[in-house]
Each structure stands twice: as structure tokens, then as C-alpha cells.
Amino acid sequence: MSKEFSKIKESLASWSEIRQLLRGGEQGQLVPVVIPKDRRGFAWVALLLLAVYLAGTAALAGGGPISGLAAVGAVVALLVALVWLWRRAIIEIEEGTTGVRSRWGAITGTLSPGRHYLWLPWDRVDAVVDTSTEIPYTAPITACPTAEDVPLKSIEFFLKFRIVDPVAFVRTIGAGNFDLVLSSAVQDAIRQRGRQVTTERAYDLRGSDVGDMQEALNRQLGRYGVRITGANIPDVQLPDQYQQHLSTREKVAKELAAYEREWELTRKRRIDTLLMEIERAKKTRDARIVEVKASHNTARKDVARMLEEQETEAQRVRWEIEARGRAELTAAENEAKALRRLAESYRDNRAVLQYELARRRLDVGAKLAESAPQPVVVRTSGGDTSALSTMLLAQYLPQLARNGGVGRAHANGHHGSESE
């Protein structure tokens, strides 16, 4: 870490050296402002006077070779004087810089980057100011006390600034005085910040937010045409004795942190083991739930299949009953149709049936007549029947009947009666 403040100065140099001084500094010092040497001289005035003298000589000579040579010499001297004046009037301002223009010592304005012409000898460039570069500045503060009045070994403060108003900067303070003002302001700001922290927390200043310090510095340096663009505290060093004490505390703190990390790892390992067991139990439970759901689905499928089979069987029985009923109905309808047709046939053949019936009656009557007993009529000639004849006839008739001679007896008797 650097032990010295950055130094800011202004330099006097020729125009050819301005760029190198503004960009690289001089002997380790920062050079934001360069005062250019005025390269314009009055030699052109001597040439101009010589041209006037030669012109007068040519005019007074009244012709001849001497007059011609004097005229030529006057013209050449005049041209050389004009070229000399033109070359010395050219002012070139580098990109990123601004020239401060003055007349008779009074600042009249600025010159932007590029080529300019200063014809009058009393117009000049007082300073060339770097207005685009953010200039780094390092300020190591030693023996900075903390809130407990413990002097810190050093605090390094780093900032960047840029000149935004070159006229105000050159007119009011200048580079040399600005170095003193900036170092004083930075020291005051750092010591105020150091008073706000304890020695134990001094290392917290490293990389801490210093926006309030930057704003305070901008308020102090703004009237000089300077703006702080960035600031930070890169390093803080404690006293050696306190640093040893702090290193011991840090060692104990590191061991404590190591024990805490070890305990945290053990606790995390146990938690991971418990979580794994919980996950394993969850997986077992999920597997059993899946098995139960599978069994439930299988049972539902079996019940659904059984119900479907029963429905199919009932449907089959119903279809059989309906088919048998339809068959019996069809048979009954066919039988009714046959009977109806037979009735129609009987009705159509009624005469034939009546004839057949009459014929069968006759056949039955003939058969009955053949097997029926024949009556025997016994007539006497006198008309009166005696008891004796009746008794004889009663004895005689059964015998006739047994012998089949009833008819004949009847016939004989009939004939005999008739003959009698």
C-alpha cells in the first residue's frame, strides 16, 4: 500500500510536451494543468520592417538593377513575414482538453479541441486543462483514531475527480493549491468516518459505502470547478498489538465457526437421514396404497364381470323364453290357421260330409238291423188266446231265440196265419 499522498501540480512546457504531461504526469505527480510556452516571437516584425526598407529603397532608386533587386527582396521578406505570422498564430488543442484563452492577462474564454488562430500577439493560451480524464487520487491517512481513541495504523482512501469548469479551476485555485485543499478535505473526511466506527469493526470500512463522503467533498470542491466521480476505502490497517489480539479472536472465531459448521453438517446429516427414512416410509405407504387400489380395481373388475355374466345369462334366459314363447305362439297360430283352413275345408265339403254321414248311418242301421231281435207275431185264427197256448208259446220262444229260428218261426207263423 502506498504511504504517500498523490501529488497534483501544474507544469510549464512547450506545445509538443503537453499531451505527454497530461496523460503520464511528471516524476510520479499528477499534472492536470499545463501552462504552454508562447512560441510566438517578434521576428516577423523584423522581416516586415526589412520588407518596408527594401520597398523604400526600390522606390528611391528610381529604376535600374538595384531597384529591381530591392523590390524582389521586399516581396520575399513580406511573404516570409506573413508565413511566419501564420505559422505562429496556429494553436492546436488536444482532444479531451480545454484551452483557457486570455487577452492582456485577463481570461476571456475557452478554446475547444481542434485548430485555432490567434493573430494578435496579446491573445494567448494561459493553460491547457484536462477536462475529460477521471484523475485518480490516493490519500493514505495515518494515526486515524476510532470511536475508542485507538489510532489506526493507516486508512487508504481512493477517489477519482474530473475538472468540469477549467476557467473556475485556473482562476480560483490552480493545481498546486488544489492539491493542498484536496488532501486537507480528504483527511478531514476520513478522520470523521474513523470516529464513527469502533476499533473492532474497523475492517468494515473496507469497501464500505462512502457516498456521504463523496457528496461532502463535492460540496467543498464544487466551487473550484471539480467534481468527485468515485470514492472508496480499499484498505484499513490496525495497530500491531490490536491486530495480534484481533488475530487471536479471529482464530477463536474461526474455530467456533468450524465447530458450528461441523455441528451443522452433523445436524444436516441426521436431518437428511430422517428425511430419507420418511421418504422411504412414504414410498412404502404409496406402494401399499397402490396395491390396495389395484386390489380394489381387481375386485371391481371381478364384480363388474360377474354382473355382466349374470346380465348375459338373464338376457339369454329371457331370449330363450321369448324364443320359446314366440315358437309356441307361432305353432298355435299355425294350428289355428290349420284348423281354420280345415274348418273352411269342412264347410266347403259339407254336402260330401252329409252324404258320408247319411251313408254311415245307413251302414250302422243295417248292421244294427242284422243283429237286432226279430219280433214274432202269433196270430190265432179265432182271435182269442187261451192260457194253454200262451204257456206253450212262452216255452217255445226262448228256444227259437237260441236257435236263431225266431225269424223263421215268425215267418212260418206269419205265413201260416196268412194261409189260415
LINJOTA-V688957 format. One record per residue. N is the residue number from 1. RES is the residue in one letter. OMEGA is omega in radians with two decimals (none if undefined). Layout:
n->[N/N]
res->[RES/RES]
omega->[OMEGA/OMEGA]
This chain:
n->[1/2/3/4/5/6/7/8/9/10/11/12/13/14/15/16/17/18/19/20/21/22/23/24/25/26/27/28/29/30/31/32/33/34/35/36/37/38/39/40/41/42/43/44/45/46/47/48/49/50/51/52/53/54/55/56/57/58/59/60/61/62/63/64/65/66/67/68/69/70/71/72/73/74/75/76/77/78/79/80/81/82/83/84/85/86/87/88/89/90/91/92/93/94/95/96/97/98/99/100/101/102/103/104/105/106/107/108/109/110/111/112/113/114/115/116/117/118/119/120/121/122/123/124/125/126/127/128/129/130/131/132/133/134/135/136/137/138/139/140/141/142/143/144/145/146/147/148/149/150/151/152/153/154/155/156/157/158/159/160/161/162/163/164/165/166/167/168/169/170/171/172/173/174/175/176/177/178/179/180/181/182/183/184/185/186/187/188/189/190/191/192/193/194/195/196/197/198/199/200/201/202/203/204/205/206/207/208/209/210/211/212/213/214/215/216/217/218/219/220/221/222/223/224/225/226/227/228/229/230/231/232/233/234/235/236/237/238/239/240/241/242/243/244/245/246/247/248/249/250/251/252/253/254/255/256/257/258/259/260/261/262/263/264/265/266/267/268/269/270/271/272/273/274/275/276/277/278/279/280/281/282/283/284/285/286/287/288/289/290/291/292/293/294/295/296/297/298/299/300/301/302/303/304/305/306/307/308/309/310/311/312/313/314/315/316/317/318/319/320/321/322/323/324/325/326/327/328/329/330/331/332/333/334/335/336/337/338/339/340/341/342/343/344/345/346/347/348/349/350/351/352/353/354/355/356/357/358/359/360/361/362/363/364/365/366/367/368/369/370/371/372/373/374/375/376/377/378/379/380/381/382/383/384/385/386/387/388/389/390/391/392/393/394/395/396/397/398/399/400/401/402/403/404/405/406/407/408/409/410/411/412/413/414/415/416/417/418/419/420]
res->[M/S/K/E/F/S/K/I/K/E/S/L/A/S/W/S/E/I/R/Q/L/L/R/G/G/E/Q/G/Q/L/V/P/V/V/I/P/K/D/R/R/G/F/A/W/V/A/L/L/L/L/A/V/Y/L/A/G/T/A/A/L/A/G/G/G/P/I/S/G/L/A/A/V/G/A/V/V/A/L/L/V/A/L/V/W/L/W/R/R/A/I/I/E/I/E/E/G/T/T/G/V/R/S/R/W/G/A/I/T/G/T/L/S/P/G/R/H/Y/L/W/L/P/W/D/R/V/D/A/V/V/D/T/S/T/E/I/P/Y/T/A/P/I/T/A/C/P/T/A/E/D/V/P/L/K/S/I/E/F/F/L/K/F/R/I/V/D/P/V/A/F/V/R/T/I/G/A/G/N/F/D/L/V/L/S/S/A/V/Q/D/A/I/R/Q/R/G/R/Q/V/T/T/E/R/A/Y/D/L/R/G/S/D/V/G/D/M/Q/E/A/L/N/R/Q/L/G/R/Y/G/V/R/I/T/G/A/N/I/P/D/V/Q/L/P/D/Q/Y/Q/Q/H/L/S/T/R/E/K/V/A/K/E/L/A/A/Y/E/R/E/W/E/L/T/R/K/R/R/I/D/T/L/L/M/E/I/E/R/A/K/K/T/R/D/A/R/I/V/E/V/K/A/S/H/N/T/A/R/K/D/V/A/R/M/L/E/E/Q/E/T/E/A/Q/R/V/R/W/E/I/E/A/R/G/R/A/E/L/T/A/A/E/N/E/A/K/A/L/R/R/L/A/E/S/Y/R/D/N/R/A/V/L/Q/Y/E/L/A/R/R/R/L/D/V/G/A/K/L/A/E/S/A/P/Q/P/V/V/V/R/T/S/G/G/D/T/S/A/L/S/T/M/L/L/A/Q/Y/L/P/Q/L/A/R/N/G/G/V/G/R/A/H/A/N/G/H/H/G/S/E/S/E]
omega->[3.14/-3.11/-3.07/3.05/2.96/-3.11/3.13/-3.11/3.01/-3.03/3.02/-3.06/3.07/-3.10/-3.11/-3.11/-3.05/-3.09/-3.11/-3.13/-3.12/-3.08/-3.04/-3.12/-3.10/3.11/3.10/3.13/-3.13/-3.13/3.10/-3.10/3.09/3.07/-3.09/3.05/3.14/-3.08/3.12/3.09/-3.13/3.09/3.12/3.10/3.10/3.09/3.12/3.09/3.09/3.11/3.12/3.12/-3.14/3.10/3.10/3.13/3.12/-3.14/-3.12/-3.11/3.07/3.12/-3.12/-3.11/-3.11/3.12/3.12/3.12/3.12/3.12/3.11/3.11/3.12/3.14/-3.14/3.14/3.12/3.13/3.12/3.12/3.13/3.11/3.11/3.14/-3.13/-3.14/-3.13/3.13/-3.10/3.08/3.14/-3.14/-3.11/3.08/-3.12/3.12/3.13/3.10/3.10/-3.05/3.12/3.08/-3.06/3.09/-3.14/-3.13/-3.09/-3.13/-3.11/3.10/3.14/3.13/3.14/-3.10/3.10/-3.13/3.04/-3.05/-3.06/-3.08/3.14/3.00/-3.11/3.09/-3.10/-3.07/3.00/-3.00/3.07/-3.07/-3.11/-3.07/2.99/-3.01/3.12/-3.12/-3.12/-3.11/3.06/-3.11/3.13/3.09/3.11/-3.07/3.09/-3.14/3.11/-3.11/3.03/-3.10/3.05/-3.13/3.08/3.00/3.14/3.14/-3.10/3.11/3.06/3.12/3.14/3.12/-3.10/3.12/-3.07/-3.12/3.12/-3.12/-3.10/-3.03/-2.98/-3.00/-3.08/-3.03/-3.10/3.12/3.13/3.10/3.12/-3.12/-3.11/-3.14/3.13/-3.14/3.14/3.12/-3.14/-3.13/-3.13/-3.13/3.06/3.11/3.11/3.12/-3.09/-3.08/3.04/-3.12/-3.12/-3.11/-3.11/3.14/3.10/3.10/3.12/3.10/3.14/-3.13/-3.14/-3.14/3.12/3.09/3.13/3.11/3.13/3.11/3.10/3.10/-3.13/-3.02/-3.10/-3.12/3.09/-3.14/-3.11/3.09/3.10/-3.09/3.14/3.14/3.06/3.10/-3.06/-3.04/3.07/3.10/3.12/3.03/-3.05/-3.12/3.12/3.12/3.06/3.10/3.14/3.11/3.08/3.11/3.11/3.11/3.09/3.14/3.11/3.10/3.09/3.12/3.10/3.08/3.12/3.09/3.12/3.11/3.12/3.11/3.11/3.13/3.12/3.11/3.12/3.11/3.12/3.11/3.11/3.12/3.10/3.10/3.10/3.12/3.11/3.10/3.10/3.13/3.10/3.11/3.13/3.11/3.11/3.09/3.11/3.11/3.13/3.11/3.12/3.10/3.12/3.12/3.10/3.12/3.11/3.11/3.13/3.12/3.13/3.10/3.12/3.10/3.13/3.10/3.11/3.09/3.11/3.12/3.11/3.10/3.12/3.11/3.12/3.12/3.11/3.13/3.13/3.14/3.12/3.10/3.12/3.12/3.12/3.10/3.12/3.11/3.12/3.11/3.12/3.13/3.11/3.10/3.13/3.11/3.13/3.10/3.11/3.10/3.11/3.12/3.10/3.12/-3.14/-3.10/-3.08/-3.12/3.12/3.13/3.11/3.11/3.13/3.13/3.13/3.14/3.11/3.06/-3.13/3.13/3.11/3.13/3.14/3.12/3.13/-3.14/3.13/-3.09/-3.10/3.10/3.14/3.07/3.11/3.13/3.13/3.12/3.03/-3.09/-3.12/3.13/3.12/-3.10/3.13/-3.12/-3.14/3.11/3.13/3.13/3.12/3.14/3.13/3.09/-3.04/-3.03/3.09/3.10/3.09/3.14/3.12/-3.06/-3.14/-3.12/-3.12/-3.09/-3.13/3.09/3.12/-3.13/-3.13/3.13/-3.12/-3.13/3.13/3.11/3.12/-3.13/3.08/none]
